[in-house]
Amino acid sequence: MFTPAMLLAASLAVPHGDARLAPTPDTAPAAAAIEVRRPRHAVASASDAGLRSTELMRAETAIDEEIRRGAFPGAALAAGRYGHIVLEEGLGHVGLDPTDEPVDPDWTLYDLASLSKVVGTTSAVMLLWEDGRIDLDAPVSSYLPEFTGNGKEHVTIRHLLTHTSGLPDGADMGAPSADDALARALRVPLRRQPGASVEYSDVGFVVLFAAAERAAGEPLYRLLDRRLFGPLLDRERGRCRKCGCLAAVKPWVAAESCPDGRW
């Protein structure tokens, strides 16, 4: 059977409101064929990755059905294993209008948006915490002295992580440069007392990102490349990070075959 990993790209498609409001088979008009685009490059066979073509067909069918139901207008679907990509398709369109461009498996880019909060910023903060370079219960102002006024001295790193800082969900941070935008974010007043309630805050994570960079002493993308994404990429490529053996993704390779004793 196919796994959720096969459908990861589909989760990035533009949502079409509440799925409960999607047309039902009884009320929906007859649907036209869903446009499918193939990649411009060759892909491996299912057997190369130890998969069955019937499993891949089930993944395609699942995406096709959700597009027809109105859950999202289109998706980029990819499946692979052991370094072999065996399926890449663009299904449907990038927007709700039928005249919008079709999803292209090679070129369509979806906005990761707030996934960067948990995948990037939160991961970086926790790496810094493990290293003893950031204190979750320290005031944000101890890392960003310019984050002051309006009770902000009581806002901690933990408050920002848990969306309990009292900062609003959003604010006008348009500016000619990233530094100017950050300065505007740091001046946004609190809407309520820190810790009083949960309110999802984009502003809060902008501030958290800046505080983490100050604690790290380097751009967060460099920290994440070195400590998180680089090692993950090595594992995805199927190589032990220490010695280069294949034990990382081939479970039938005995542990003792890895000279480093790890995989």
N, C-alpha and C positions, 0 to 999 in steps of 0.2 A: 504494500500500500504506500501511497505517497505521504510524505511528511509535511508538517507546517513550513519547514524550510523551503520546500519547493514553491510555496505560495508567498514567500516573503515579499517579493517585488509587488505583488498584487495589493498588499496592504498599504502601499504608498499611493495608490490611485486616488483621484479626487473623489471624496465621498459625496453621495447623492442624498443628503438629508437623513432622516430617520428611516432605517430599514423597514420599520413596521408600516410605513406609508407607501412602500413599493407596490406596484401593481401585482395583483394575484393572477394566477393562470386563468381564472374565470373572467377577469375584467380587462386584462391587458390585451391590446391589439396584437394581431399577428406580427411577430417580430421578423425583421429582415435578417439575412445571414450576417453574422458578426464578422467584420473584416479582420483578417489575420495576416500579419506581415512576418516574414522570415528574416533571419540575419543575413548579412552580405558575406559572411564567412562560413566555413564548414564547421560542423559540430561533430562530436564523437558519437559512436553508437551506444545505445543503452547498455549493451553487454560490456562495453569497456568500463563502465562504472558499476557493474554488478546490479543493474536495474533491469526491470522488464518494461517493454514498450506499453503494456497494458496499464501499468502504473502511471506512466506519463500521460496516457490518454485520459485517465481519470482526473488528473490535474487540469488538463485542458478543458475537460467537460465542466469541472467545478467553476472555473473562471468564466466560461461561456455562459453558464446558467445564471451566475450572479450579475453579469452585465445585462442579460435579458431581463432579469428581475428588477433592475434599476438600482442595485446597490452601489454601483460605480460605473462610470462611462467607459472605462478602459483599464488595461493593466499590462505591465511587462512581466512575462512569466519566464523564469529560468530554473533549470534543474541540473544538478551535477553531483559528482561524488569522486573522491580520490583524485582531484585535480582535473577531471574530465567534465566539460560542459556538454550535456547531451540534448538539451532542449533550450531554445531561446525563441520566444515569440512575442509579438506585439499584438494585442487583441483590443478591438474597439477603438475609441477615440480619446484624445487628451481632455476633452471637455464635454459638457452635456449637449451642446449643439451638434446635430449630426453632420454639420458642415465643418466642424473642427477637424484638425489634422489627425490622421490615424496614429496610434501608438507605434513608434518605430523601436524595435528591440536594440538597435545599435545607437540611436541618437536621442530618443526621448529621455529627458531628465525630469524627475519628480522632486519637488521641494521637500527635503527631509524635515524642515521646520523644527518643531519642538522635540523631535527625537534627539536633536543635538544636546538638549538639556540633560537627558539621562545617559546617553551614550558617551558624550564628550565631557561636559562640565562636571556632572556628578562623579563620573569615573575619575577625573583629574583630582577633584577635591578629596576623594577617599584615598587615592594614592598618596597625596600629600599628607593626609592624616596618618596613614600607615608609616610614613617616613618621619613623623613628628614635626612636620613643617607647617602644619596648620592645626589650630585648636577649634573644634566645632563649637565650643561654648565661649569663645573669645568674641569681644565686640568686633563688628566689621570695621569699625574705625581704627582698630589697631593695625589693620592692613591697608585701609584706605582712609587716611586722616581727613580727607576732604568730604567724607560721608558724615556730615554733622548737622545738628540743628533739628528741631521738631521732634525730639525724643529719639533720634537715630542712634545716640550713644548706647541705647539699650538693645539694639538689634544685633543678634549674633549670627555667626555663620550657619548654625543649626536652623535658625529662623528662616534664613534664605533657602536652605535646602528643603525645608518642609513647608514652604509657602505660608509661613505664619509671621512674616516680618512686619506686616501692616502696610506694605507698599501696595499700590493699586495694580490691577491686572495689566494695564497698559498706560502709555503716555506718549505725547508727541516728542519723539527723540530725533526728528529729522535734523540733520546738520551737515555741513560741507565736508566733515572729516570724521573718522572714527573717534578721535580724541574729543572732538566737540560733542559728538553724540553721547559719549560716556559722561562728559561733564554735565550734560543735561539730565542724564539718568540719575546721577548722584544728587542732583538738586530736587528731584521729585519728592514732594512731601509725603509723609506717612498718612494713610487714611484712617488707621486705627492703631491701638496700642499693640506693640509687639507681643506675640504669643496669645493674643486674645481669640483669634479665630483663623481659620484656613481660607485663604483667597489665592487662587492660582495667579501668579504674577510673573509676566515676562520681564518687567522692570527688575524684579528681585534677582532673576538669573543673570541679567546683564551685570548687575552689581557683583553677584557671586563670581562670575567669570573674571571680572577685573580683580577682585580680591585674591582669587586663586593664582592669577598671573603674578601678582605682587609677591605672594608667598613662595611661588615657584622660582621667581627670579628669571623667568624665561617665558616665551610664548607657549601657551598651553598645547598648541599643535605639536611642538617639538617634544614636550613631555609625553604626550599621548602616543606619538609615533614610536618613541623609544621604549616606553613601558607597556603599552597596550596593543596598539594596532600592528606594530612591527612583529612582535611575537605571535600574534594571531595569524598574520599573513604567512609567517614561516610554517605554522602548523597547518594552515590551509593548503600550502604547497606540498605538505607531506614530508617535511624534513625536521628531524630533531634539531633544535636551535644550537645545541652544543657540538654535536659530532656530525650532523648531516645524514644520519641513518634514517630509514623509512619507518621506524617504530612509531612515529607520531600518529600516523593514520592507518597503519596496517596491524590490527590487533593480533593477527596470527604470527607476527614477529615476536619472539619471546623477549621478555624484559632483559634477560641476561645478554641478549645479542647487542644491546646498546652499550657501547664502550663507556658512556657517561653514566649508565645506570638509571636513565630517566627518559621519558618520552612524552 
